[in-house]
């Protein structure tokens, strides 16, 4: 046995197995769940013994993920021991899929001192249960706007994952791997975590300091520093938009130069690009929250509902009210 493998086995030999309980919500994202559980499985294999055990529970006997695959649950929501770590797995329609029974169960287990976490959009369920008040947390970037509007007692970050005391949240997707590698490293050392990463062909391990979305230059396919600065300012000032003239002044160029820059690289004016960002946030809020249309308009920098409706219809070919109606069933509990 190689020296590093020997040290891994020796460190893990005296450890009691750590127990994880995965709570699968309806329409959960399979990638987030599979990434977490595979990391634990491989950790056991590389350690040469069982250092992690897990159970899969939820409401009822079966649950279907967002990809349509049905999973058989080991049990309904059980009473756990204080040493268990609970990881709730969320996905699409998290608002509608967060039942009162699940919220009460989460509160009960949290009162008993358990570590409770949410993978992907399950951070929303933890926040609704009041478990993230005063905590740092993260959620999938697509749900970021709606989460920030609804839970102002939570310090929301754009990190890949966040561990704040006995609360854990992830951004979804492969961020579950990064979280589990962090946990494995804390429990059994960096050597084992690196061995698990190698088995997963995971060459770029991210930390809680890494952000979940690509940088602006990478996302838009343009590496012009001043254009990136302007877009970052736009994204950070949706509720109170900044005029193109002021944006141009802040990056040291004329308004005409800024217009030419946007036309050249993005084939649209700064005003048009800014409007699309605001409307995209508005659509997220309409689909993911129960905020009134008027409050959505104000949160996205529109002074009047009529102007908001006109702009929304021009871009999405429907009104905010119809958009809300078509997705209203997702918002009910």
PyMOL commands that set and color helices and strands:
alter all, ss='L'
color gray80, all
select helices_A, chain A and resi 3-13+30-47+94-97+100-111+122-128+141-150+175-188+190-199+216-220+225-236+244-250+255-266+270-288+293-299+305-316+320-326+328-331
alter helices_A, ss='H'
color red, helices_A
select strands_A, chain A and resi 18-24+52-57+62-64+70-72+85-89+115-119+136-137+155-156+161-164+167-170
alter strands_A, ss='S'
color yellow, strands_A
deselect
rebuild
show_as cartoon
